[in-house]
Each structure stands twice: as structure tokens, then as C-alpha cells.
Amino acid sequence: MADQSIISALVLGLIEGLTEFIPVSSTAHVLLAGHFLGFRSPGNTFAVLIQLGAILAILLVYFQRLLSIALALPTSVKARRFVVSVLLAFLPAAVIGAIAHDFIKTVLFETPVLICLVLIVGGFILLAIDRLPLTPRYTDVMEYPPSLALKIGLFQCLAMIPGTSRSGATIAGALLMGTDKRSAAEFSFFLAMPTMLGAFTLDLYKNRDALSFDDFTVIAVGFVAAFVAGIFVVRSLLDFVSRRGFTPFAIWRIVVGTAGLVGLWMLG
């Protein structure tokens, strides 16, 4: 196992954890950084499999909340409706992701110019949405109706295109349909759990024969780094969004996408 691979995995894992839950597209950041670092993994599995670290970060931070919802399921209509809403929001991505998996991994993941352009376009869209005079009708994720959750799930499908951002698509969709910024970001956290776990399971199954022991070692390093960084982001993001909105992330997307295009032009 080359030391360079371990160092690259550590760097990419930190990038994954820091960007997974903010609307800047962790996949785009990991793929672009991996491209310039010369890091490769069989079937581009690394970028997907290290997301398990970010999933566990949410589970740890939200453990008490998740436990209370689970315990309330037998007696609480609100708890049952919330679980149904999250599952409905997850359904579109599950279906489309399973159907288009190979195209996404072999074509879209391999097109860094497209990733940069989507980052830039998404940044301007997020910038515009953040400036709209929207009046929230929903401020509590537990009160989101299932129909609203399903629509948010349809927006999440846009994130099949690397650079879009899963959290960015779900948050933007939620804001346009009447949620406030804090609850939109929080619902994105909850929706990330089944979505990322499903992507992890499907990708691991599809590439089970292509991965070696060395590959799993590198993935484990990235996983731990993503877990640690993810805890920091999950604990701080909601308060940051409530105070600052999404404009800083929109600007970051535009800067990174532009820098990526320049880097591709100069370095290939």
C-alpha cells in the first residue's frame, strides 16, 4: 500500500465529511480533488463508499432524536407520518439510482468538465434562491406532509449529476415549496440516511469482485476521516444556515467550479 494512497484517502475523506451535508456537492469535490491528486479507485467506488462515514456521523449526532422517533412509532401519528415522509422522499432516488447506476458511474463521474460547469450553474441558482422573498409555511420537519416530502425527493434526483449536490437539490426544492432554511437543512440530514446507505449498499454490491484488500484499507482511511469531519459539520451547520443562509456556499461553488475549469485547462 503506497503511502501516497493513504495520504490521498485521508485528504479525500476529510473533503467528503466537510462537504457532504452542505450544498456544494461532496461528490464533485472528491472527484475533482481525486483527479488532480491522481487518485483512482475501481469503478470510482471510493467516492461513494466513504459516505458511510458521513452516515454514521449523522446517526451519532441525531441518535437521541432518532431513538425518540422510533419509540414513539407505536403511539404517535406524527412520528409515523414523519417516517413515511422520509421514505417517500427517498423512493425516487432509489428507483432512478438503481436504473441509472452504471451510466452515472462510468459516464458522469468520468466527466470533470461537466462537474465544474454544474458546480458553477448550481451556485448561481442557489444564490438566486437565497435572495427570493420566500415566506415559509413549514418550519418543523416533523410537520412536513408526505406530499411535500415526495416533491423534495424528486428534487434530490437532480443530484444524480455530479456537481449538483444532494443536499443542495433537496434544500433548494424544499425552500421553493415553502419551508424555512433551518428545517430544509435538517430534513436533508434525515433524507441523507436512507439515500446514502442505499447508494453505499448498491455500489459495494456492484463492485464486490473488483475490490482488493488494499482498496478496503484505503476506503477505511477515507471512511474514518469522513466520519470525524462529518460530525463537526452536522453539529454546526443548522445554526450557520439560520444566521448566514446559503450565499457563502453558492459563492464557494462558483469559485471551486471556476478553479476546476482553469486547472483542467492548464493541467488536464
C-alpha positions as CSV (number, residue, x, y, z in Angstrom):
1,M,0.0,0.0,0.0
2,A,1.6,3.3,-1.1
3,D,1.9,6.0,1.5
4,Q,0.6,8.4,-1.2
5,S,-2.6,6.5,-1.5
6,I,-3.2,6.6,2.3
7,I,-2.5,10.4,2.4
8,S,-4.8,11.0,-0.6
9,A,-7.5,8.8,1.0
10,L,-7.2,10.9,4.2
11,V,-7.4,14.2,2.4
12,L,-10.4,13.0,0.3
13,G,-12.1,11.6,3.4
14,L,-11.8,14.9,5.1
15,I,-13.2,16.7,2.0
16,E,-16.1,14.2,1.9
17,G,-17.0,14.8,5.6
18,L,-16.7,18.5,5.3
19,T,-18.8,18.9,2.2
20,E,-21.4,16.1,2.3
21,F,-24.1,18.0,4.2
22,I,-23.5,21.4,2.8
23,P,-24.9,22.4,-0.6
24,V,-21.6,22.3,-2.5
25,S,-21.6,18.7,-3.8
26,S,-19.2,16.4,-1.9
27,T,-19.0,14.0,-4.9
28,A,-17.8,16.9,-7.1
29,H,-15.2,17.9,-4.6
30,V,-13.9,14.3,-4.0
31,L,-13.9,13.5,-7.8
32,L,-12.1,16.8,-8.7
33,A,-9.6,16.5,-5.9
34,G,-9.0,12.8,-6.7
35,H,-8.5,13.8,-10.4
36,F,-5.8,16.4,-9.5
37,L,-4.2,14.1,-6.9
38,G,-4.0,11.2,-9.5
39,F,-6.1,9.1,-7.2
40,R,-8.1,6.2,-8.7
41,S,-10.3,3.5,-7.3
42,P,-12.0,0.6,-9.0
43,G,-15.3,1.7,-10.5
44,N,-15.0,5.1,-8.7
45,T,-16.2,3.3,-5.6
46,F,-14.2,5.3,-3.1
47,A,-16.2,8.5,-3.5
48,V,-19.4,6.5,-2.7
49,L,-18.2,4.1,-0.1
50,I,-16.6,6.6,2.2
51,Q,-20.0,8.2,2.5
52,L,-20.7,5.6,5.1
53,G,-18.5,7.6,7.5
54,A,-20.7,10.6,7.0
55,I,-23.8,8.5,7.5
56,L,-22.5,7.3,10.9
57,A,-21.8,10.9,11.8
58,I,-25.5,11.8,11.4
59,L,-26.5,8.7,13.3
60,L,-24.3,9.6,16.2
61,V,-25.3,13.3,16.4
62,Y,-29.0,12.5,15.9
63,F,-29.1,9.3,17.9
64,Q,-31.3,10.6,20.7
65,R,-33.7,12.2,18.2
66,L,-33.9,9.0,16.1
67,L,-34.4,6.9,19.2
68,S,-37.3,9.1,20.4
69,I,-39.0,8.9,17.0
70,A,-38.5,5.1,16.9
71,L,-40.0,4.7,20.4
72,A,-42.9,6.9,19.5
73,L,-43.9,5.0,16.4
74,P,-46.5,2.7,18.1
75,T,-48.4,5.6,19.6
76,S,-47.6,8.7,17.7
77,V,-49.3,9.6,14.4
78,K,-46.8,12.4,13.9
79,A,-43.8,10.0,14.2
80,R,-45.3,7.5,11.8
81,R,-46.1,10.3,9.3
82,F,-42.6,11.6,9.5
83,V,-41.0,8.2,8.8
84,V,-43.4,7.7,5.9
85,S,-42.4,11.1,4.6
86,V,-38.7,10.3,4.7
87,L,-39.2,7.0,2.9
88,L,-41.4,8.7,0.2
89,A,-38.7,11.3,-0.3
90,F,-36.1,8.5,-0.7
91,L,-38.1,6.5,-3.2
92,P,-37.5,8.5,-6.4
93,A,-33.7,8.4,-5.9
94,A,-33.8,4.8,-5.1
95,V,-35.5,3.9,-8.3
96,I,-33.6,6.2,-10.6
97,G,-30.3,5.4,-8.9
98,A,-30.7,1.7,-9.4
99,I,-31.7,2.1,-13.0
100,A,-29.0,4.6,-14.0
101,H,-26.2,3.5,-11.7
102,D,-23.8,2.3,-14.4
103,F,-24.3,5.4,-16.6
104,I,-23.8,7.7,-13.6
105,K,-20.5,5.9,-12.5
106,T,-19.0,5.3,-16.0
107,V,-20.0,8.5,-17.8
108,L,-21.0,11.3,-15.5
109,F,-18.3,10.5,-12.8
110,E,-15.7,10.5,-15.6
111,T,-16.5,14.0,-16.9
112,P,-14.7,16.6,-14.8
113,V,-15.6,19.5,-17.1
114,L,-19.3,18.7,-16.7
115,I,-18.8,18.5,-12.9
116,C,-17.2,22.0,-12.9
117,L,-19.9,23.5,-15.0
118,V,-22.7,22.1,-12.9
119,L,-21.0,23.4,-9.8
120,I,-21.0,26.9,-11.3
121,V,-24.6,26.8,-12.6
122,G,-25.8,25.4,-9.3
123,G,-24.0,28.1,-7.4
124,F,-25.9,30.8,-9.3
125,I,-29.2,29.0,-8.8
126,L,-28.6,28.7,-5.1
127,L,-27.6,32.4,-5.0
128,A,-30.8,33.4,-6.7
129,I,-33.0,31.2,-4.4
130,D,-31.3,32.6,-1.3
131,R,-32.4,36.1,-2.4
132,L,-36.0,35.3,-3.2
133,P,-38.6,36.8,-0.8
134,L,-40.0,33.4,0.2
135,T,-42.5,33.1,3.1
136,P,-42.1,29.8,5.0
137,R,-45.1,27.7,5.7
138,Y,-43.3,24.8,7.2
139,T,-40.7,25.2,10.0
140,D,-40.7,21.8,11.6
141,V,-39.6,18.7,9.8
142,M,-42.0,16.6,11.8
143,E,-44.8,18.6,10.3
144,Y,-43.8,18.1,6.7
145,P,-46.8,16.5,4.8
146,P,-45.9,13.4,2.8
147,S,-46.8,15.1,-0.5
148,L,-44.2,17.8,0.3
149,A,-41.6,15.2,1.2
150,L,-42.2,13.3,-2.1
151,K,-41.6,16.5,-4.1
152,I,-38.4,17.2,-2.2
153,G,-37.4,13.6,-3.1
154,L,-37.9,14.4,-6.8
155,F,-35.6,17.3,-6.4
156,Q,-33.0,15.1,-4.8
157,C,-32.8,13.1,-8.1
158,L,-31.1,16.0,-9.7
159,A,-28.1,15.1,-7.6
160,M,-27.5,12.1,-9.8
161,I,-25.5,14.6,-11.9
162,P,-22.2,15.1,-10.0
163,G,-21.8,18.7,-9.0
164,T,-25.5,19.3,-8.3
165,S,-25.2,18.4,-4.6
166,R,-27.7,16.1,-2.9
167,S,-28.2,18.4,0.0
168,G,-28.3,21.5,-2.4
169,A,-31.0,20.0,-4.5
170,T,-33.2,18.9,-1.6
171,I,-32.7,22.2,0.3
172,A,-33.4,24.3,-2.8
173,G,-36.5,22.3,-3.6
174,A,-37.7,22.5,0.0
175,L,-37.3,26.3,0.1
176,L,-39.2,26.8,-3.2
177,M,-42.1,24.8,-1.7
178,G,-42.4,26.8,1.4
179,T,-40.0,25.5,4.1
180,D,-37.6,27.7,6.1
181,K,-33.9,27.3,5.8
182,R,-33.2,25.5,9.1
183,S,-35.8,22.8,8.7
184,A,-34.9,22.4,5.0
185,A,-31.3,21.6,6.0
186,E,-32.5,19.3,8.8
187,F,-34.8,17.3,6.5
188,S,-31.8,17.0,4.2
189,F,-30.0,15.3,7.1
190,F,-32.7,12.8,7.7
191,L,-33.1,12.1,4.0
192,A,-29.4,11.5,3.6
193,M,-29.6,8.5,5.9
194,P,-31.5,6.1,3.6
195,T,-30.2,7.7,0.4
196,M,-26.5,7.4,1.2
197,L,-26.9,4.0,2.8
198,G,-28.7,2.8,-0.3
199,A,-26.0,4.2,-2.6
200,F,-23.3,2.6,-0.4
201,T,-25.0,-0.8,-0.4
202,L,-25.6,-0.8,-4.2
203,D,-22.1,0.4,-5.0
204,L,-20.5,-2.2,-2.8
205,Y,-22.6,-5.0,-4.3
206,K,-21.9,-3.9,-7.9
207,N,-18.1,-3.7,-7.3
208,R,-17.6,-6.5,-4.8
209,D,-15.4,-8.5,-7.2
210,A,-13.3,-5.6,-8.2
211,L,-12.1,-4.5,-4.7
212,S,-9.0,-5.9,-3.1
213,F,-7.7,-5.8,0.5
214,D,-5.6,-2.7,-0.3
215,D,-8.7,-1.0,-1.7
216,F,-10.6,-1.7,1.5
217,T,-7.7,-0.3,3.6
218,V,-7.7,3.0,1.6
219,I,-11.5,3.2,1.9
220,A,-11.3,2.6,5.6
221,V,-8.9,5.6,6.0
222,G,-11.3,7.8,4.0
223,F,-14.3,6.5,6.0
224,V,-12.8,7.5,9.3
225,A,-11.8,10.9,8.1
226,A,-15.3,11.5,6.7
227,F,-16.8,10.4,10.0
228,V,-14.8,12.8,12.1
229,A,-15.2,15.8,9.7
230,G,-18.9,14.9,9.2
231,I,-19.6,15.2,13.0
232,F,-18.2,18.7,13.0
233,V,-20.4,19.8,10.1
234,V,-23.6,18.2,11.3
235,R,-23.3,19.8,14.7
236,S,-22.6,23.3,13.4
237,L,-24.5,23.6,10.0
238,L,-28.0,24.4,11.2
239,D,-27.0,27.3,13.3
240,F,-24.8,28.6,10.5
241,V,-27.6,28.4,7.9
242,S,-30.0,30.1,10.2
243,R,-27.6,33.0,10.6
244,R,-26.0,33.3,7.1
245,G,-28.2,31.5,4.7
246,F,-26.8,29.7,1.6
247,T,-25.0,32.5,-0.1
248,P,-21.5,31.5,1.2
249,F,-22.0,28.0,-0.2
250,A,-23.2,29.4,-3.5
251,I,-20.1,31.6,-3.9
252,W,-17.9,28.7,-2.9
253,R,-19.4,26.5,-5.6
254,I,-18.7,29.2,-8.2
255,V,-15.1,29.6,-7.1
256,V,-14.4,25.9,-7.0
257,G,-16.1,25.2,-10.3
258,T,-14.1,28.0,-12.0
259,A,-10.9,26.9,-10.4
260,G,-11.5,23.4,-11.5
261,L,-12.0,24.5,-15.1
262,V,-8.8,26.5,-15.0
263,G,-7.0,23.6,-13.5
264,L,-8.3,21.2,-16.2
265,W,-7.3,23.6,-18.9
266,M,-3.8,24.0,-17.5
267,L,-3.1,20.5,-16.2
268,G,-5.5,18.3,-18.0
